[in-house]
Amino acid sequence: MNEHQLFNNINKMYPLINKTEKTIIPMISLPAYFDGKNICLEKPFDISPNTKLIITIIQELKANKDQEEWFNLSEHRLMNAYGENEPEYSSNLLKEVNPDYEGR
């Protein structure tokens, strides 16, 4: 594989590449919040001036009545399925053992 093919393969795996200098630009996720005026990192991180950033906004939306009912139903069903009265099932009840299961 020549240098051009290698670079094209890397370009498919890492879309953020400085194509002029043929260098990979690593992506780092940092927790942050908006204080109404500035975006503030939750932990200090050394960033060079003029570093390009991608900002992802995580908006909390209140569930509508339909969604809230589905959430409640799901929660109720999970509590029933995995409640305190759930019996322990032994491996003797297995009809066919999975040979790839490593067990714990």
C-alpha positions as CSV (number, residue, x, y, z in Angstrom):
1,M,0.0,0.0,0.0
2,N,1.5,3.3,-1.0
3,E,1.4,6.6,1.0
4,H,-1.6,7.9,-1.0
5,Q,-3.7,4.8,-0.4
6,L,-2.8,4.7,3.3
7,F,-3.8,8.4,3.7
8,N,-7.1,7.7,1.9
9,N,-7.8,4.7,4.3
10,I,-7.0,6.9,7.3
11,N,-9.2,9.6,5.9
12,K,-12.2,7.2,5.9
13,M,-11.6,6.3,9.5
14,Y,-10.7,9.8,10.8
15,P,-12.7,12.4,8.9
16,L,-11.0,15.2,10.8
17,I,-7.6,15.4,9.0
18,N,-5.5,18.3,8.0
19,K,-5.3,17.3,4.3
20,T,-2.7,19.9,3.5
21,E,-0.1,18.6,6.1
22,K,-1.5,15.0,6.1
23,T,-1.9,14.9,9.8
24,I,-4.6,13.4,11.9
25,I,-6.5,15.8,14.1
26,P,-7.6,13.9,17.3
27,M,-11.0,14.6,18.7
28,I,-11.4,15.1,22.5
29,S,-14.7,15.4,24.3
30,L,-14.8,17.7,27.2
31,P,-17.7,18.3,29.5
32,A,-18.8,21.9,29.5
33,Y,-21.8,24.2,30.3
34,F,-23.1,27.6,29.1
35,D,-23.3,30.1,31.9
36,G,-25.5,32.5,29.8
37,K,-22.5,34.3,28.4
38,N,-19.6,31.9,27.9
39,I,-19.0,28.2,27.3
40,C,-17.1,27.0,30.4
41,L,-15.1,23.8,30.6
42,E,-15.9,21.8,33.7
43,K,-12.2,20.8,34.1
44,P,-9.2,22.8,33.0
45,F,-7.7,21.8,29.6
46,D,-4.9,23.5,27.7
47,I,-6.2,24.7,24.4
48,S,-4.1,26.7,21.9
49,P,-5.5,30.0,20.6
50,N,-7.5,29.6,17.4
51,T,-8.1,25.9,17.9
52,K,-11.1,24.8,16.0
53,L,-13.9,23.4,18.1
54,I,-17.1,21.4,17.4
55,I,-19.8,22.2,20.0
56,T,-22.6,19.7,20.6
57,I,-25.6,21.2,22.4
58,I,-27.4,18.7,24.7
59,Q,-30.8,20.2,25.4
60,E,-33.0,18.7,28.0
61,L,-36.6,18.6,26.8
62,K,-39.6,17.9,29.0
63,A,-41.4,14.8,27.9
64,N,-44.9,15.3,26.6
65,K,-47.8,13.5,28.2
66,D,-47.6,10.5,25.8
67,Q,-43.9,10.1,26.3
68,E,-44.2,10.4,30.1
69,E,-46.9,7.6,30.1
70,W,-44.6,5.4,28.0
71,F,-41.6,6.1,30.4
72,N,-43.8,5.2,33.4
73,L,-45.1,2.0,31.8
74,S,-41.5,1.0,30.9
75,E,-40.3,1.7,34.4
76,H,-43.2,-0.3,35.9
77,R,-42.6,-3.3,33.6
78,L,-38.9,-3.3,34.3
79,M,-39.5,-3.2,38.1
80,N,-41.8,-6.1,37.7
81,A,-39.3,-8.1,35.6
82,Y,-36.4,-7.4,37.9
83,G,-38.1,-6.9,41.2
84,E,-37.2,-8.3,44.6
85,N,-39.4,-11.3,44.1
86,E,-37.7,-12.4,40.9
87,P,-36.6,-16.1,41.3
88,E,-33.0,-17.2,40.8
89,Y,-32.7,-19.3,37.7
90,S,-30.0,-22.0,37.8
91,S,-28.0,-23.1,34.8
92,N,-29.7,-26.5,35.1
93,L,-32.7,-25.0,33.4
94,L,-30.8,-24.4,30.2
95,K,-31.9,-26.5,27.3
96,E,-28.8,-25.7,25.2
97,V,-25.5,-24.3,26.6
98,N,-23.8,-21.6,24.6
99,P,-20.2,-22.8,24.0
100,D,-19.0,-19.2,23.5
101,Y,-20.3,-17.9,26.9
102,E,-17.3,-17.4,29.2
103,G,-19.4,-17.4,32.4
104,R,-18.5,-15.4,35.5
